[in-house]
Amino acid sequence: MRHVPGPGDGHLHIDGPGQGEAEYNTTLPAQWEPVAAAAIAALGQRPEVDASRIGVVGVSLGGYFAVRAGALTSGLRCAASIGGCFDITPRC
């Protein structure tokens, strides 16, 4: 089954700290919750967005950030990871 976005579906694609064009200017944080919280707050202020239906999905490292945000950030209805890792903490 494939879902094709239709009326009422919206998408916000972001590069967070240390990603995309910003990768040379800052480091990539493991704590993604402040980024997710800022995106949720911005979306929640838009009149066309139902703030009770915001979810997040990420691929690869974004999958790690997505489930971390889903577990630790209020305001997300669901979170999904596509091929994400489960731990990026340094090992001694």
Buried (B, 14 or more C-beta within 10 A) or exposed (E): EEEEEEEEEEEEEEEBBEBEEEEEEEEBEEEBBEBBBEBBEEBEEEEEBEEEEBEBBBEEBBBBBBBBBBEEBEBBEEBBBEEBEEEEEEEE
